[in-house]
Amino acid sequence: MTKYKNLIGKTGANIIYNKLVSWGIKDVHLYSGGAIMGLVDEFHDTQNNIISSYIHTHEQSLGHAATGYAKSSGKMGVSIVTSGPGLTNIITPMLDSTNDSTPLMVISGQVSRNVMGTNAFQECDAVGLSKSATKFSYCIKEIEELPYIMDIAYKIANTGKKGTVHIDLPKDISSSIFKNSLLINDEINITRLYNNIMNNNLFDSNVDISLNTHNNDYIEKIAKIINNSKKPILYVGQGCNGNHKLLTYLVDNFNIPVTTTIHAMGVYDENNELSLEMLGMHGNAAANIAIQEADLIICIGARFDDRTTGNVELYAPEAKKASINKTGGIIHNNIEFSEINKTVKVDFPIIGDSKLFLSKINNLLIKKDRNDWLNRIFSLKKKYNFRYNELKNGNIKTQTAITKINNLIQKDAIITTGVGSHQMMTAQFIKWNNYNKMITSGSLGVMGVGVPYAIGAKIANPDKQVIVIDGDSSFMMTLGELKTIAEYNLDIKIAIMNNHTQGMVKEWEKLFFDGRITATTNFCNPKFELLAETFGIKGFYCDNINDIDKITEEFLNFKGPALCEYNVIDEICLPLVKPGCALDDMLLEEEYVKKFDTSKIEPPS
């Protein structure tokens, strides 16, 4: 008897619905179309359905919403789209989710098998298009294989370095009747098929070859290196989220300062004195300098992304010297084997879950004061901590608006962003005290994700305050999702930093293209607060520093969805690690002011 015997007599669409139920899926994000109607029909009984379905305005937005759902909850997001353009529209969210190690399942409709390959209406090579954007992509060939392919896909999405999986469902299979399983022994065969997929490199291997196979001598050697180091620093990424207690124990008990990637902000409370906050291109200058001066870098759950290393040839000079002298170097703990030595050569690879690594290493470390190193860290923080100067003419800076929001938000608030200067300033001027609270597109840097991410985050966390901090350019890309927010009465607050431009790219035009402003100005933005009102969403507007406290408080305390447009000046996000330069070779305010008289910058009318 097989585990799938209870599926006999069910349609392909019903099998998929029951699989989602069996995995504990509570919400799906979808947009209908001819090839996927059979599956969409499974969600028709809105009162008795175990799974709630949310209808969006565009496939890209629903994919981002499912990603925001997963990022904020740790649970797999599910997106359902039709064939052809439905599938092509969701490729960007697929890649965004995979690159940011987020579990996402995309189920796409496909034309019937008898017309596949004939360029039929709304046909595309869905697997061919999505394969490089996913961990696993598969077109169902027979209904008998559907249930175990679903199980395999679910396992792949949620195992190791998480990511996107894609199931392409031919229209005729969604209505076909399941008669029997192709597998004689389901459990054995599913394991075999899963291992075959891994061995065929259809997605990156997540085999743990360090923590489970290295003997205790190896871990003790690493502990000895940490104990003997004079200037160690922790560089922590998303892979450490969820292990904040173990990390905090390590930092506080052994006096090792910590800096994080944008996806790990808050995994160690940034209000604590050993936090150097975010590092990288627009990160804390103190963190960047500390990385360059450290004799030992302990990287946990991060991957040495180019935005956090600067020029890799010039990266971590003191740690590299210490490596030669056997007194330090670079330790790299990552769950994904392929990330080891991909961009930065490391001395001590530790492949496996960060929880296991932290648990083992915490038991082997010796308490040390490290006073000289910590005094250096504190002096760097005092000199370089994120700061800005208020304007005296009543105009508003983006940093001002974000700081006001930071002072008023609830402790467990979730904040989503688009991509650009407002994103980096949000990272800088919100004080992150817990992980998974800033939901943003990291590796792929997708503009327009702020609003759909927030929709997913609010659905996954209905009792938490959810705020979008967006730029006008990012917001314009997915503003149709205001309809979704209004339709489901989602209590989301949208703060638009309107500088009438693609601020970050415009600054690069000024710095590196001799000031030729070519394609970054938004001449015809709508009045966003009035736009919100047309969707039935409360609108607010603020263009003067004297009104910002009152308006921001009213905006955030409004019962129901609301949008506030902050008319802000166009300003660069500093610090900025210069292209092709070392991590500590940064453009800071003093140098920038020498090149550009910022006092002449006026807000758009």
GUBA-605610 format. One record per atom (N, C-alpha, C, O): y negated, x, z. Coordinates in steps of 0.1 Angstrom, whole numbers, plus 5000, padded with zeros to 4 digits. Layout:
<sites>
YXZ;...
</sites>
This chain:
<sites>
501250095000;500050005000;498850095000;498750195008;497850064992;496650144991;495550084998;495549965001;494450155001;493350105009;492450015000;491649945005;492750014987;491949934978;492649804974;492149724965;493749764981;494449644977;493649524980;493749424972;492749524990;491949414993;490849384982;490149284982;490749474972;489749454962;490349384950;489549344941;491649364949;492249294938;491649154936;491549074946;491349124924;490748994921;489248994921;488648894917;488549104925;487149104926;486549174913;487249244906;485349134910;484649194898;484149334902;484049364914;483749404892;483249534894;481949534902;481749614911;481049434899;479849414906;480149384921;479449434930;481049294924;481449264937;482049384945;481749394957;482749464938;483349584944;482249674949;482249734960;481149694940;480049784944;479349724956;479049794965;479049594956;478349534967;479149554980;478649584991;480449534980;481349544992;481449694996;481549715008;481349784987;481349924991;480049954998;480050025009;478949904993;477649925000;477649875014;477249935024;478249755016;478449695029;479249775038;478949795050;480349825033;481349905041;480650035046;481050085056;479650085038;479050215043;477850185052;477250275057;477550055055;476550025064;475150015058;474150025065;475150005044;473849995037;473149855041;473849755039;471949865045;471249735049;470149695038;469849575038;469649795030;468549765021;468749835008;469249955008;468449774997;468449834984;467149814977;466449704979;466749904968;465549884960;465949874945;466749954940;465449764939;465949744925;464949684916;463849634920;465249694903;464549624893;465549584882;466449664878;465549454878;466549404870;466449434855;465449484851;467449394848;467449414833;468849364828;469749344836;468949354815;470049294809;471449354813;472349284816;471449494813;472749554816;473149564831;474349594834;472249524840;472549534854;472549404861;472649394873;472349294853;472249164859;473449124867;473349044877;474649164863;475849124870;475849174884;476249104893;475349304886;475249354899;474049294907;474249264919;472949274901;471749214907;472149074913;471649034923;472949004905;473348874909;474048864923;474048764930;474648984927;475348984939;474448974951;474848934962;473148994949;472148984960;471348854959;470348834966;471948754952;471248624950;471148544963;470148484966;472248544971;472248464983;471448534994;472048605002;470148514994;469248585003;469448555017;469148635026;470048435020;470248395035;471448455040;471548495052;472548465033;473848505038;474148655035;475048705040;473348715026;473648855022;473448945034;472548935042;474349035035;474249145046;473249245042;472549305050;473049265029;472049365024;470849295018;470949195011;469649345022;468349295017;468049375005;468149495004;467449304995;467049364983;465549354981;464949254985;464949464977;463449474975;463149494960;463549594955;462349404954;462049414940;460749484939;459749444945;460649594931;459449674929;458749644916;459249554909;457749714913;457049694900;457449794889;457049774878;458149894893;458550004883;459650074889;459850094901;460550124880;461750194884;461450324891;462150364901;460350394887;460050514894;459650494908;460050564917;458850384910;458450354923;459550314932;459650354944;460550234927;461650194936;462550314939;463150324950;462650414930;463350534933;462650614944;463350664953;461350624944;460650694954;460750614967;460850674978;460650484967;460850404979;462150424986;462250444998;463250434978;464550464983;464550604989;465250624999;463850694983;463750834989;463050835002;463450895011;461850765002;461150755015;461950685026;461850725037;462750595022;463650525031;464650625037;464750635050;465250715029;466150815033;465450925041;466050965051;464350975036;463651075043;463251045057;463351125066;462850915059;462350875072;463450825082;463250825094;464650795077;465750745085;466950835086;467750825095;467150925076;468351005075;469450925069;470550985067;469250805065;470350725059;470150725044;469050735039;471250715037;471150725022;470350605016;470550485020;469450635007;468750535000;469550484988;470350564983;469350364984;470050304973;469150244963;468250154967;469250284950;468350224939;469250174929;470250224925;468850054923;469549984912;468649964901;467549904903;468950014889;468149994877;468949954865;470249964866;468349914855;469049874843;469249994834;468950114838;469849974822;470150084813;468850134805;467750074807;469050234797;467950284789;466650324796;466750414804;465550254794;464250284801;464350274816;463650344823;465250184821;465350174835;465850304841;465350344851;466850364834;467450484839;466450604836;466250684845;465850604825;464850724822;463750714832;463150824836;463250604836;462150594845;462450644859;461550674867;463750654863;464050694876;464550834877;464950884887;464450904866;464851054866;463951134875;464551214883;462651104876;461851184885;462151164899;462351264906;462351044904;462851024918;464251094921;464451144931;465051094911;466351154912;466251304915;466751354925;465351374907;465151514909;464351544922;464651644929;463451464925;462651474937;463551474949;463451554958;464451374949;465351354961;466351474962;466551524973;466851514951;467851624951;467151754955;467651824964;465951784950;465251904954;464851914968;464752014974;464551794974;464151784988;465351754997;465151715009;466551764992;467851755000;467851615007;468151615019;467651514999;467651375005;468751294999;468851294986;469551225007;470651145001;470151014994;469550935000;470451004981;470050894973;471250854964;471750944957;471550724963;472450684953;471750594943;471050494946;471850634930;471250554919;472450484911;473250554906;472350354910;473350284902;472650224890;471750144892;472950264878;472350224866;473250134858;474450164857;472650034851;473449954842;473650044829;472850134826;474650004821;474950074808;475349964799;475949864803;475249984786;475749884776;477249884777;477849974783;477849774772;479249764772;479949874765;479449934756;481149904769;481950024764;482150014749;482150114743;482349894744;482649884730;481449914720;481649934708;480249924726;479049964718;478450094722;477450134717;479050154732;478450284737;478550384725;479550394718;477550464723;477550564713;477050514700;477050584690;476550384699;476050324686;474550314686;474050244677;473950364696;472450354697;472150204699;471150154693;472950134707;472749994710;471449974718;470850064723;470949844718;469749814725;469749864740;470649824747;468749934743;468549994757;469750074761;470150074773;470250154751;471350254755;470650384756;469850424748;471150464765;470850604766;472050684772;472850624778;472050814770;473050894775;472650924790;472151024793;472950824799;472550834812;473050954820;472251014827;474350984818;474851104825;474251234820;473951324827;474151244807;473551364801;472151384806;471751494808;471351274807;469951284811;469851324826;468951394830;470751264834;470651274849;471451394855;471251424867;472251454847;473251544853;472451664860;472851704871;471451714854;470751824860;469851784871;469351874878;469651654873;468751614884;469551564896;468951514906;470851574895;471751514906;472751614911;472951714904;473351574922;474551654926;475851604919;476751684917;475751474914;476951424908;476551304899;475751214904;476951294887;476651184878;477851144870;478551234864;478151014870;479450974864;479350834858;478750744864;479850824846;479950684839;481350634841;482350694838;481450514847;482650444850;483450414837;482850354828;484650464836;485450444823;486350324824;486550254815;486950294836;487850184838;487550124852;487150194861;487649994853;487349934866;488249984877;487949984889;489550024874;490450074884;489950204891;490350224902;489050274885;488550394891;487250374899;486850464907;486650254898;485350224904;485350254919;484450314923;486250194926;486150204941;486250344946;485450384955;487150434940;487250564946;486150654940;485850754947;485650634929;484450704924;483250674933;482450764936;483150554937;482050514946;482150594959;481250644965;483450594965;483650674977;483350814976;482750884985;483750874965;483451014962;481951044961;481451134967;481250954954;479850974952;479150964966;478251044969;479550874974;478950854987;479150984996;478251035002;480351034995;480651165003;479751274997;479251355005;479651284984;478851394979;477351384983;476751484987;476851264982;475451254985;475151295000;474051345003;476051275009;475851285023;476451415029;476451425041;477051495021;477751615026;476951745023;476451755012;476951835032;476251965030;474751945027;474051875034;474352015016;472952005012;472851875005;473251854993;472251775011;472251635006;471451624993;470651714990;471651514986;470951494973;471351364966;471851274972;470951364953;471151234945;472551234939;473051334934;473151114939;474351084931;474050974922;473250884925;474650964910;474350864900;475650804895;476550874890;475750664896;476850594890;476350514878;475450424880;476850534866;476550454854;477550354852;478750384851;477150224852;478050114852;477950034839;477049954837;478950044830;478949964818;478949814821;479549774831;478249744813;478049594816;479349524817;479449434825;480249554808;481549484808;482349514820;483149424825;482249634826;482949664838;482449594850;483149554859;481149564850;480549484862;481149344863;481249294873;481649294851;482249154851;483749154850;484349054851;484349274848;485749284848;486449264861;485749274872;487749224861;488449194873;489349314877;490149364869;489249354890;490049464895;491449414897;491649314905;492449474891;493849434892;494749524901;495549474909;494449654900;495249744908;494549884908;493749914899;494849964918;494350094919;495150194911;496350174910;494450284904;495150394897;495850494906;496650574901;495450494919;495950594928;497150544936;497150434941;498150624936;499350594944;499050614959;499350534968;498450734962;498050764976;496550784976;496150894972;495750684980;494350694978;493750814985;492950884980;494050834998;493350935006;493651075001;492751154999;494851104997;495251234992;494451254978;493951364976;494551154970;493951174957;492351174957;491751254949;491751104966;490351114967;489951254972;488951304967;490651304981;490351444986;490551544975;489751634973;491651524967;491851614955;490751604945;490251704940;490351484942;489251464932;487951524937;487251584929;487651504950;486451554956;486451704955;485451764951;487551764958;487651914958;487551964943;486952074941;488151894934;487951934920;486551934915;486152014908;485751834920;484351824916;483651944922;482752004915;483951974934;483252094940;483652214933;482752304930;484952234930;485352354923;484852374909;484752484904;484552254903;484052264889;482552274889;481852274878;481952294901;480452324902;479652214896;478552234891;480152084898;479251974894;478151954904;477151894901;478252014915;477152034925;477452154933;478552204933;476452204940;476552334947;477552324958;477652224965;478252434960;479252434970;478652434984;477552494986;479252364994;478652365007;479752425017;479652395029;480652505012;481752565020;481152655030;480352745027;481452635043;480952715054;481852835055;482952835060;481252955050;482053075050;481553175061;482053285062;480553135069;480053225079;480453185093;481153255101;479953065097;480053025111;481553005115;481953015126;482352965105;483752935108;484653055106;485753055111;484153145098;485153255094;484653395100;485553475103;483353415103;482953535109;483453535124;483353425130;483953645128;484353645142;483153665151;482053675147;483453655164;482353655174;481553785173;480353785177;482153895169;481454015168;480254005159;479154075161;480353925148;479253915139;478053845145;476953885144;478353735152;477353655159;476753735170;475553735172;477553815177;477053905188;476154015182;475154055189;476454055170;475654165164;474254105161;473254165162;474253975155;472953915152;472153895165;470953915165;472853845176;472153825189;471553965194;470453965199;472254065192;471754195196;470554235189;469554295194;470554215175;469354245167;468154165172;467054215173;468354035175;467253945180;466753995194;465554005196;467754035203;467354075216;466554205216;465654235224;466854295206;466254425205;464954425197;464154515198;464654315190;463454315182;462254295191;462254235201;461154365186;459854365193;458954255188;458154205195;459154215175;458154125169;458954025161;458754015149;459853945167;460553845159;459753715157;458853685164;460053645146;459453515143;460553425137;461353465129;460453295141;461353195135;460653125123;459453085125;461353115112;460853045100;461852935098;462952955094;461352815100;462252695102;461952595091;460852565088;463052535085;462852445074;463552305078;464052285089;463652225068;464152085069;465552085075;465951995082;466352185072;467752195077;467852195092;468952185097;466752225099;466752225113;466352095119;466552075132;465852005111;465451875117;466651805123;467751805118;466451745135;467451685143;468051775153;468751735163;467751905152;468152005162;466952055170;466952175174;465951975172;464752015178;464952065193;464252155197;465852005200;466052045214;466652185215;466152265223;467552215206;468152345206;467052455201;467052565207;466252415192;465252505187;464152525198;463752635200;463752425204;462752435215;463252525226;462552605232;464552505229;465152595240;465052745235;464752825243;465352765223;465352905218;463952965218;463753075223;462952885213;461552935213;461052955227;460553065230;461152855236;460552865249;461252965258;460553025267;462552975257;463253065267;463253205263;463453295271;463053235250;463153375245;461853425239;461853525233;460853345240;459453385236;459453435222;458953545219;459953345213;459853375198;458953275192;459353155191;457853315186;456953215179;457653155167;458553215161;457153035163;457852965152;456852915142;455752855146;457152925130;456352855119;457352775111;458552805110;456852675104;457752585097;457252565082;456152585079;458252505074;457852455061;457252315063;457252265074;456752265052;456052135053;457052025057;456651925064;458352035054;459351935057;459851945072;460651865076;459452055079;459952075092;458852065103;459052095114;457652025098;456552015108;456951915119;457351805116;456751965131;457051885143;458351905149;458651855160;459251975142;460551995148;460452085160;461252075170;459352165161;458852225173;457452175175;456652185166;457152115186;455852045189;454652145186;454552255192;453852105176;452752195172;451652205183;450752295181;451652125193;450752135204;451052255214;450252295222;452252305212;452752415221;452152555216;451952565204;451952645225;451252765222;452052855213;451452945206;453352845213;454152935204;454352875190;455052935182;453752765187;453752705174;452652775165;451552785169;453052825153;452152875143;451952765132;451352795122;452452645134;452352535125;452952575111;453852665111;452452515101;453052535087;452552675081;451452715084;453452735074;453052855067;452952835052;453252725048;452552935044;452652925030;451252915023;450252965029;451252875010;450152875002;448852825008;447752875007;449052705015;447852645022;448252635037;447652545044;449052725041;449552715055;448552785064;447552835060;448952795077;448152855087;448053005084;449153075083;446853065083;446753205081;447453295091;447953395088;447353245104;448053315115;449553325112;450153425115;450153215107;451553215104;451853315093;452853395094;451053315083;451353405071;451253555075;452053635071;450253585083;450053725088;451253765097;451753875096;451553665106;452653695115;453953725108;454753815112;454253655097;455453675089;455453815084;456453885084;454253855079;454153995073;454254105083;454654215080;453954075096;453954175106;455254175114;455454275121;456054075113;457254065121;458254165117;458454205105;458954225127;460054315124;461454245122;462354295117;461454115126;462654025124;462253885120;461453825128;462753835109;462453695105;463753625106;464853665100;463753515114;464953435116;464753305109;464053215114;465353295097;465153175089;466253075091;467453115090;465952955095;466852855098;466552725090;465552665092;467552695081;467352565074;466252565064;465852455060;465852675059;464852685048;465352775037;466452835039;464652785026;465252855015;464252955008;464452984996;463253005015;462353105010;461753054997;461753124986;461252934997;460552874985;459252964982;458653024991;458952964969;457853054965;456553014972;455653104973;456352894975;455152844982;455052904996;453952895003;456152955002;456153005015;456253155016;456153215027;456553215004;456753365005;455553444998;455453555001;454853374989;453953454980;454753544972;455953514968;454253654967;454953754959;456153804967;455953874977;457353784962;458553824970;458653974971;459254024981;458154044961;458154194962;457354244973;457554354979;456354164978;455454204988;455654135001;454954145011;456754065002;457153975013;457754055024;458554145022;457354025037;457954075049;458154225049;459254275051;457054305047;457254455046;457754515059;458554605059;457254465071;457754525083;459254485086;459954575092;459654375083;461054335084;461954415075;463054455079;461454445063;462254535054;462354675059;463354735058;461254725065;461254865071;462254865083;463054955085;462254755091;463154745103;464554735098;465454785105;464754675087;466154665081;466654805078;467854835081;465854885072;466255025069;466655095081;467555175082;465855075092;466055145104;467055085113;467355125125;467654965108;468654895116;468154835129;468854815139;466854815129;466154755142;465654615140;465154555149;465854565128;465454425125;465854385111;466954425106;465054305104;465454265091;465254115089;464254055095;466054045081;465953905078;467353835081;468353875075;467353735089;468453655092;468253525085;467153465085;469353475078;469153355070;470353255073;471453285069;470053145080;471053045083;470752925074;469652865075;471652895065;471452775056;472852715053;473852785053;472852585052;474152515050;474652535036;475852515033;473852585027;474152595012;474352735008;473452815009;475552775004;475852905000;474952964989;474653084990;474652874980;473952924968;472452964971;471853034964;471952924983;470652964987;470453104992;469453154993;471653164996;471653295002;471353394991;471953404981;470353484994;469953584985;469453534971;469453614961;469053414970;468553354957;467253414954;466953454942;466253424964;464953474961;464653594970;463953684965;465153594982;464853704991;466153764996;467053685001;466353894995;467553955000;467553955015;466554005021;468653915021;468653905036;469753995041;470654045034;469554025054;470454125060;471654055067;472754115067;471353935072;472453865080;472553725075;471853635080;473353695065;473553555061;474453475071;475453525076;474053355074;474853265083;474953135076;473953055076;476053105070;476152985062;476852875071;477952895075;476152765073;476652665081;475552575087;474352605084;475852475094;474952385100;474052455111;474552535119;472752425111;471852495120;472252455135;471952545144;472752345137;473152305151;474152405157;474052445168;475152435149;476252525153;475652665155;475952735165;474752715146;474152845147;473352855160;473452945168;472452755162;471552755174;472352745187;472052815196;473452665187;474252655199;474952785202;474952825214;475352855192;476052985195;475053095199;475253165208;473953105192;472953215194;472253195207;471953295214;472053065211;471253045224;472053095236;471453135246;473353095235;474253145246;474353295247;474853355256;473753365237;473953515236;472553585238;472553705239;471453515238;470153585238;469753615252;470153545262;468953715254;468453755267;466953725267;466153745258;466453675279;465053645281;464253765281;464553865287;463153765273;462253875272;460753825271;460553715266;459853905277;458453865277;457753875264;457053785259;458053995257;457354025244;455854005245;455253945236;455254055255;453854025258;452954085247;451954015243;453254205242;452354255231;452354175219;451354145213;453554125215;453754045203;453053905205;452353855196;453253855216;452653715219;451153725220;450453635215;450653835225;449153845226;448653855212;447553805209;449353925203;448953935189;448953795182;448053755175;450053725185;450153585180;448953495184;448353425177;448653505197;447653415203;446253455197;445453375195;446053585195;444753625189;444653585174;443553545170;445753585167;445753535153;445453385153;444653335145;446053315162;445853165163;444353135166;443753045160;443853205175;442453185179;441453215167;440453145165;441753315160;440953355149;441053265136;440153235129;442353225134;442653155121;443053015121;443352955111;443152955133;443652815133;442852725124;441652755121;443452625119;442852535109;441552475115;441452425126;440452485108;439152435112;438252405100;438552445089;437252325102;436252295092;434952265098;434852235110;433852265090;432552245095;432152105090;432252065079;431652025100;431151895096;429851905088;429052005089;429651815079;428351815071;427251745079;427451655087;426051795077;424851745084;424151625077;423251575083;424551595065;423851495057;424551365058;424151265050;425551345066;426251215068;427351195058;428151105060;427551285049;428751275040;430051315047;430051375057;431151265041;432451275048;433251375041;433351385028;433951465048;434951555043;436351485045;436551405054;437251525036;438651475038;439151515051;439851435058;438951635056;439451685069;438851595080;439551565090;437651545079;437051465089;437751335090;438151285101;438051275079;438751145079;440151155084;440551075092;440851265080;442251285085;442251305100;443051255107;441251385105;441151415120;440851285127;441451265138;440051195122;439751065128;441050985129;441350925139;441850985118;443150915118;444050975128;444750895135;444151105129;444951175138;444651135153;445551115161;443451115156;442951075169;443350935173;443350895185;443750855163;443950705166;445350665164;445750555168;446150745157;447550695153;448450695165;448250765175;449450615164;450450605175;451350735175;451450795164;451950765186;452650885187;453750905178;454051015173;454450795175;455650805166;455350755152;456250715144;454050755148;453650705135;454250795124;454450915125;454650735112;455150795101;453950805090;453350705088;453750925085;452650935075;453250985062;453951085062;452950915051;453350955038;452051005030;450950965034;452251095020;451151135012;451551144998;452751134994;450551154989;450751184976;450751344975;451251404984;450351394964;450351544962;449051594958;448351534949;448551694965;447251754962;446551804974;447251824985;445251824974;444551874986;444651784998;444751835009;444651654995;444751555007;446151575014;446251565026;447151615006;448451635012;448451755021;448951755032;447851865016;447851995024;446951975036;447252025047;445751905035;444951875046;445551785056;445351805068;446351695052;447151615061;448051695069;448251685081;448751795062;449651885069;448851965080;449452005090;447652005076;446852095085;446252015097;446252075108;445751895095;444951835105;445551715113;444951655121;446751685109;447551595118;448351695127;449051785122;448451665140;449251755149;450551695150;450751585156;451551755145;452951705144;453751735156;453851855160;454151635163;454951655175;456351615175;457151615184;456851565163;458251535161;458551545146;457651535137;459751565143;460151585129;460351455121;460351345127;460351465108;460551355099;459351255100;459551135098;458151305104;457051215105;456051225094;455251135091;456151335086;455351345074;456351335062;457151425061;456151235054;457151215043;456351245031;455351175027;456751355024;455951405012;456951465003;458051505006;456451484990;457251544980;456951694980;455851744978;457951774984;457751914986;458051994973;457152044966;459352024970;459752104959;459152064946;458652144938;459351934942;458951884929;457451854929;456851854918;456851824940;455451794940;455051674932;454151694923;455551564934;455351444926;454151364930;454151314941;453151364922;451951274925;452451124924;453351094917;451851044932;452050904932;453150854942;453450734942;453750944949;454850904958;454350844971;455150774978;453050854975;452650814988;452950674991;453450645002;452550584982;452650434985;454150394985;454650334994;454950434974;456350394975;457150454986;458050394992;456850584989;457450645001;457250555013;458150535021;455950515015;455650435027;456350305027;456750255038;456550245015;457350115015;458750135020;459250065028;459350245015;460750275020;460750305035;461650265042;459750385039;459750425053;459550305062;460050295073;458650205058;458450085066;459649995066;459949945077;460349985055;461549905055;462649965065;463349895072;462750095064;463650165073;463250165087;464150175096;461950165090;461450175104;460350065106;459250085107;460849935107;459949825107;459049825120;457949765119;459449885130;458749885143;457749995144;457050005155;457650085135;456850205136;455550185127;455650125116;454450245131;453250255123;453450345111;453950455113;453150295099;453350365087;451950375080;451350275077;451550495077;450250515071;450350605059;451150705059;449750565048;449650655036;448350725036;447250665038;448350855035;447050935033;447150985018;448051065015;446350925010;446550944995;445250994989;444150984995;445351064978;444151094969;444050984959;444950914955;442850974953;442550874943;443450894931;443950804925;443651024927;444451044915;445951014917;446550954909;446451054929;447851014932;448050864933;448950804928;447150804940;447250654942;447250574929;447950484928;446450624919;446350554907;447650544899;447850464891;448550644902;449850644895;450750534899;451650494890;450750484911;451650384915;450950264922;451650204931;449750244919;448950134926;449549994924;449349904932;450449984914;451149854912;451949814924;452349694925;452349914932;453149874944;452349804955;452949764965;451049784953;450349704962;450949564962;450949484972;451449524950;452049394948;453349384957;453549284964;454149494958;455349494966;454949484981;455549404988;453949554985;453549554999;453049415003;453449365013;452249344994;451749214997;452949114997;452949025005;453849124987;454949024985;455849024998;456348915002;456049145003;456949145015;456149155028;456749185039;454849145027;453949155039;454349275048;454549265060;454349395041;454649515049;453449575055;452449595048;453449585068;452249635076;452149785074;452449865082;451549815062;451349955058;449849975057;449149895051;449350085062;447950125061;447750235051;448350335052;446850215041;446650305030;445250365031;444250295029;445150495034;443850565034;443650645022;444450745020;442750605013;442550685001;441350775003;440250735006;441550905001;440551005001;439951014986;440551084978;438950944984;438450934970;437351034967;436151014971;437751144961;436751234956;436551234941;435851324935;437051134935;436851104920;437351224912;436851254901;438451294916;438951404909;440351444913;440751394924;441051514905;442251584910;441751714917;441651824911;441551704930;440751804937;441451944937;440752044934;442751954939;443352084940;443352154926;443052274925;443652074915;443652134902;442252174898;442052274891;441252094901;439852124898;439452254904;438752334898;439852274917;439452404923;440152524916;439452624915;441252504911;441952614903;441152634890;441052754886;440652534884;439852544872;438552634876;438152714868;437952604887;436852684892;437152824895;436352914891;438252844901;438652984906;439153074895;438853184894;440053014886;440853094877;440653064862;441253124854;439852964859;439552934845;438052924843;437552844835;437353014850;435853034848;435052904849;434052884843;435552814858;434852694860;434852584849;434052494850;435752604840;435852504829;436552384834;437852384835;435852274837;436452154842;436852064830;436052014823;438252064828;438652004815;439351874817;439151784809;440251854826;441051734827;441351684841;442351634844;440351694849;440551664864;439551564870;439651534882;438651504862;437651414867;438051274864;438351244853;437951194875;438151044873;436850974872;436150944882;436350944860;435050884858;435050734861;433950684864;436150664860;436150524860;437150464871;437850374868;437150534883;438050474893;437550334897;436350304896;438450244900;438050114905;437450124919;437550224925;436850014924;436550004938;437749964945;438149854945;438350064952;439750044957;439849934968;440749864968;438749924976;438849824986;438849684980;439449594985;438149664969;438149534962;439449514954;439949404953;439949624949;441249614942;442349564952;443149474949;442349614964;443249574974;443149424977;444149354979;441949374978;441649234981;442249144970;442749034973;442249194957;442849114947;444349094948;444948994943;445049184956;446449164959;446649094972;447849064976;445549054979;445748984991;445849085003;446349045014;445449205001;445449315011;444049335016;443149355008;443849345029;442549365035;442049505031;442649605031;440749505026;440149625021;438949675031;438249585036;438849805033;437749865040;437149975032;437750025022;435950005035;435250115028;434350195037;433650135046;434350325036;433550415044;433050525036;433750605030;431650545037;431050655029;430050735038;429250815033;430050705051;429050775060;429750815073;430450735079;429450935078;430050985090;429650895102;430450895112;428550835102;428150755113;428950625115;428950565126;429650585104;430450465105;431950485106;432750395108;432350615105;433750645103;434650605115;435750565113;434150625127;434950595139;435250445140;436350405142;434150365138;434350225139;435250165128;436150085131;434950215116;435750155104;437250205105;438150125103;437450325109;438850375110;439650305120;440750265119;438950275132;439650195142;439950055138;441050005140;439049995131;439249855126;440349855116;441249765116;440349955107;441349965097;442749985102;443649915098;442950075112;444250105117;444749995126;445949975128;443849915133;444249815142;444349675135;444749585142;444049665122;444149545115;445649495115;446549575113;445849365117;447249315117;447649285103;447149185098;448549365098;448949345084;448549455075;447849545079;448949455062;448649555053;447149575051;446449475050;446649695050;445249715048;445049855040;445949945040;443949855033;443549975026;442150015029;441249925030;441950145032;440550195035;440250305025;440950405024;439150285017;438650385008;437650475015;436550425019;437950605017;436950695022;436350775010;437050845003;435050755008;434350824998;434050965003;433150985011;434751064998;434651205004;434151304994;434151274982;433651414999;433151514990;434351594984;435451594989;434051654972;435051734965;435051874971;434051944970;436151914978;436152034985;437552104984;438552044984;437452234984;438752314983;439552314996;438952295007;440852324994;441752335006;441952475009;442552545000;441552525020;441752665024;442552665037;442552575045;443252785040;443352905032;444252875019;444852775018;444052975010;444852964997;445453104995;444653204993;446753114994;447353244991;447153264976;447553174968;446553374972;446253394958;447453414949;448453474954;447453354937;448553364928;449053514926;448153594923;450353534928;450853674925;450653774936;450953894935;450053724947;449653814958;450653804970;451453714971;450453894980;451253884992;450853765000;449853714998;451753725009;451553605017;450353615026;449753515029;449953735030;448753755038;447453785030;446453815036;447553785017;446353805009;445853665005;446153614994;444953615014;444553475012;443053465009;442253545014;442753365002;441353325000;440853245012;441453135015;439953295020;439453225032;438053185029;437453215019;437453105039;436153045037;435053145033;434253115025;435053255041;433953345039;433853405024;432753405018;435053435019;435053485005;434753374995;434053394985;435253254998;434953144989;433453104988;432953084977;432853105000;431353075000;430553174992;429553144986;431053304992;430353404985;430353374970;429453404962;431453314965;431653274951;430953144947;430453134937;431053054957;430452914954;429652874966;430052864977;428452834963;427552784973;427952634976;427452544969;428752614986;429252484989;428252384993;428452264993;427052434998;426052345002;425452264991;424852154994;425752304979;425252224967;426252124962;425852044953;427352114969;428352014965;427951884970;427751864982;427851784961;427551644965;428651554962;429351574952;428751444970;429851354967;429451274954;428351254951;430451214947;430251134935;429551014939;429750954950;428650964930;427950834933;428950714931;428450604933;
</sites>
